[in-house]
Amino acid sequence: MASLSPKLSFLIIVSMASLTISLSLDLPLSYSSVQAEEKSTDFGYFVLSHLWPATSCRQSRHCCPTNACCRGSNAPTEFTIHGLWPNYNDGTWPACCTKKSFDEKEVSTLLGALEKYWPTYGCFPYITCDGSNGSFWAHEWEKHGTCSSPVVWDEYNYFLTTLNLYFKYNVTRILNEEGYVASNTEKYPLGGIISAIQNSFHATPWLVCNHGAIDELRLCFYKDFKPRDCPTESTQNDRVSSGSCPDYVSLPLYVPLEGNR
């Protein structure tokens, strides 16, 4: 397909938005970043990165209104969105390509879906491209979304496109159907998880682990949003090395984070 159609997919997003909760996200990015002025913004492919909530919540220490780890029974229990990142073919990426600041009003009709499927797992603010503090969504749009043209031109369509890729390529459903479900006792073969994704999407994912637990699952796409294999090796400066995933990995259960709200 040439691109995801905002008109066709808007109904999906509106229905998802009605399921809402409320909040925003907070983890550092991976892959080596390159400022826009240093390289052409004619990137090679997109990376859609998912976070496993229980692994993210293990790294969160405090409760606040923006921390999805503190939602109790309403906390995320499936992979959530980390971001959609344009990447160069050498694994680096452009960053902060324009001065278009994030404007929450531009995505007001998507906020319900964003809060549920693109949440924050922490309380500290993100640094935006002008050096000020902002939300996780502001960080993702300004650092990555602004570099997504000419495929995705504006803020609204950046978030809409990301949500629709997330719904279309539902990694939680695929893994659950193959028996890979959240558990604090089971260990699953890394190769089996990779094969489940390959068999469904005909492309190889990239997994990042933290202490033997899946932390991120990345899917890669050509610029027309057809799946493609992700790079097989981590690039320099990845916050968790590619060797961090053992042969058998866990998908831990969510444990509610208690504390000051």
N, C-alpha and C positions, 0 to 999 in steps of 0.2 A: 504494500500500500504506500502511496506517496507520502501521506501524513495522516495523523489521527484527526478526524473531523470534529471540531468543537461543537458543531450543531448536533451531530448524531450522538455524541457522547455526553452532551449537557444533561440529558434526562437521567443518565446514570449518576452523574455527580449530584444533581439535585436530590435524587432519592437517597443517596448515601449521606448527603448533608443533613437530612432529617433525622439521622441516627445519633446526632452529636453528643459530645461532652465538651470540655473546653480546656485548652492549654497550648504549649509550644516546645522546641527541642534543643539539645546542647552537647554535642560531641565534636571533637576536632575532625577534620577531613583527612583523607588519605590521598595517595598518589602525589607526585611532585608537582607543585604549582609553579606557573610561570606568568609573570605580569604581562598584560595584553600588549604593552608597548614593546616588549622584547621579542615577540614572535607574532606571526600572522594569526588572525582569529579564524582562519579557514581550517577548523578542526577536522579530525578524521572520523570520530564516532562518539556515541553517548554511553555513559555508564549510569545505570539506575541502581543505586545502592539501597539495600534494605537493612534494617537493624532488628535483631532479636531482642525484644523488650526485657526479658528477664536477665540477660547478660548485661544490658545497659544499666538496669536498675541495681545490679551488683556493684556498679561503679559510682552510684549516686549515694550521697550521704545525708542530704537534708531535704525536708519537705517545704514546699511553697506552692502557691496557686498555679505555677506553670510547670510543675513536675508531674509527668504522667505516672511516675512510680508511686505517687501518693493517692491514686484514685480508688484504692481499695478494690471492690468487686468490679469496678468499671475500668480498671487498668487494661492496657493492651495485652492481648494474649496471642497475637499473630504478628508476623513481620510487619514493621511499619517503615515508612519512607525516611531515608537519610537525605537523599538528594538525587537530582539528575544533572550529571556533569559532562559537558563537552570535553573530550580528550583529544590530544594529538596522538598519532599512531606510535610515537615513541614512549607513550605512557605519561608524558607531562600534560599540563593543561593551561589554557588561557585563564586569566582571572581579572575581574573588575574592568570589563571591557568598555563600559560607558559610565556616565555619571547619573544614570537613572536610578534614583532612590526608591526603595520599597514604599508603596502606599497601600495600606491595608484595605482602603476603600475600593481599590481596583479588584480585589478578590472577595468582596463582601458576600457574594452568593456562594462562594466555595468554603467559607470559614468552617462550617460544620464538618465537612469532609476533611479539611486540613487538620482540625483539632483532633479528630479521631484517628486519622491514618498517617498524619505527619506531625507527631507530637514531640515535645521536649522532654528529655530525661535528665533534668537538672534545674538549677536555680540561677546560675550565673549568666550574665548577658553575653551576647556575641558581639564581636567587633565587625562593623560594617566597613565598606570600602573607603569611606571618608575618615575612618578612625574612631567613629563614635560608637556607642553601645546600641544594640538593636536586638530584635527577636531572631530566632533561628530562621524563620522564613525570610526576613530581611537579608540575613547573611547569605542564604542560598540564592536568592534572586540576584543580589548585587554582585556576588563573587562569581556565580556560575550562570545564572539565567541571562545576564546581560551579554554573555559570550555565546549564546545559542543561536543568534541570527547567522545566516538568513533562514534557518529552519524554523525557529520560533522567535518572533519579533518582540513581543510585549509581555508584561508581567502576568496578565490574566491567562494568556495561552501557555505560558511556561508552566504555571501551576496546574492548569487543566490538562495539559499534555502529560505531565508527570503522574497525576492521579489516574488518568486513563491507562497509561502503561502499567501502572501498579495493579489496577483491577483486571486488565486483560491478561497479564502474565502473573497469575496469582500463585506465588511460590509456596505459601502456607498450605493452600488446598492441594497442590501437587504432592507435597511431601506427606501431608496427612493421609492422602489416598494410598501412598506406598508404605504406610505404617510408621512414618517418622513423626512422632507426636511429642509434645512437651513431657518431660519426665526428669525427676531428680535421681533416678536409679539406673536408667538405661543409657548405654553408649551405642552409637550408631556408626556403621562404617562410612567413612568420608567418601569413599568411592561409590557407595550406594546412593548417597545423597546427590552427588554430582551426576550420576547416571540417571536418576529420576528427573532432574532438570533437563539433561540432554535429550532424553526420550520424549519429553513433552514439548520442548521449545526448539529442539534441533540446534542447540548451541551450548557451549561449555561455560558455566558460571565461574566466578572467582569467589572463594570463601576466605574470610578472615576470622580467626579465633582468638579468644582470650581465656587463658588457663584451661584449655581443652573444650571450652564451650563456644558454639558458633556465635559470633558477634555481628558480622556483616555477611550478607549474601548479595553479590553484585551480578547483574545481568548487563550484557553489552548489546548495543544496537547500532546498525548502520544509520546514516543520517535520514533515511526514509523510514526508520523505526522497524525494520526487519531485524530479527535477532541475528547476532553474530557471536563467534567465540570471543571470550574475554582473553586478554593476554595471559600467558601461562606463567609469567614470572612477575613478582612484585618489583616496582621501580624504587629508586632511592627515596628515602625519607618516608616510606610507608610507616604509619604509626605502630602497626603490629606486623611483624615480618611474615612472609608467606609460609615459613616453617612453623608458624604458631599453631597450625591445625594438625593434630596427630592423626593416625590412621583411624581411630575411633573417637567420635566427638559427641558432645551432649547438646541437647536443646532443653535447658533447665526450665523448670516451672517458675512462674512469677511468684515472688514472696512480697507481700505488701510492705512498703517502707513506712515506718512510723516516725513521728517527730513533729516539730513545730510546723504549722501551716501558715 
